[in-house]
Amino acid sequence: MRGYQSGYVHGSVAYKLNQDREVEQKKSRIKVKKINRELLSYRFSIIVSSLVVFGMFAGVMTQYSSVSYKQNQIKKIEQKIKLVQDDLYDAKVAIAESMDTENVTKVATEKLGMVKAADYQIVYINIPEESYTVKY
């Protein structure tokens, strides 16, 4: 085997091609293709893994946002309940104040036009104890 010489061929016969070199080049091309395929699959797995992680992160953030929104709704509802309870308490106080006997007499005489019964209009009755209603 002759190495590279100046471009001149001595004699009339051409040099044989170096087939070993072609085989080595072919093997190296095959190795490069194999490495490229492996790198491509590695890159693809990295991309898929990144997408999965991003998807999981987006899912967690969505759930966190949903929980936060629901907590705010609960706080607003609790505030409304508190306001309604305060109004209910005020109404109970107003009813209790209006149930005073003097107030009842005043409303009966002024608004309803009632008058106090005279002594001859009052009738007393006796009810046996058996007829009493028992509260438990």
Phi, psi and omega in degrees: 000133182254141176279190180287128175242182181302166188290004185268138178257123178274120179099186184259000182258134179281152179293148174287143177290146180280097183289330178298322180295318178297319179296317179296319178296319179296317179297319180293323176296319179296318178298318180297317178297318180296316179297319178297319177297317179296317178296321179296316179293324177295314178299317179298317179294324177296315180297315180297317179298318178297318179296320179296314179297317178298318178298317178296317179298316179297320178297317179296317180295323178296316179295319179298317178297319180296317179297317179297318179297316180295321178297320177296320177297318179298318179298318179296318179295320178297322177295319177296318178299317179299316179298318180294321178296320177297316178297320179296318178297317178299320179294320178297319179296317180297320178294317180297321179291326181281347180274003177297140184298324178295319179293320178298316179298317181298313180295320182295319183281319185277310186275320185264351178072025179277159176232158180287140182290144177281165183299324182285344179273350182270129179240128178259139177232153177252127179246130179296153182297337179296334182273354180295147176267131182260129176260136179257000000 
